[in-house]
Amino acid sequence: MKHHPMATANASAATIAIVYVTCALAVGLFPEFTMNVTRSWFHGIDLSKISSWNFTAGSLILGFVTAVGYAWFIGYLYANVYNYFLKK
């Protein structure tokens, strides 16, 4: 099955956009819960000791734009690399 690079890139970017917005809402609405979940993902590391909250509109926009942009690029790269190996 061949991947279409633009479709794969767009799907990757849209997926990350949905995940990012969901995560940002969770952090904004339930900060303690999200910190506990994050701590469990990192094997109990207390991230509050190495980080502080920086929940501003600017940081959210920057994070959204860069996450979606990188996801699009990775999706595009993935589809091309996949198609390259599919030909072999």
Helices and strands as residue ranges (DSSP letters): H 5-29, H 31-41, G 47-49, H 57-87
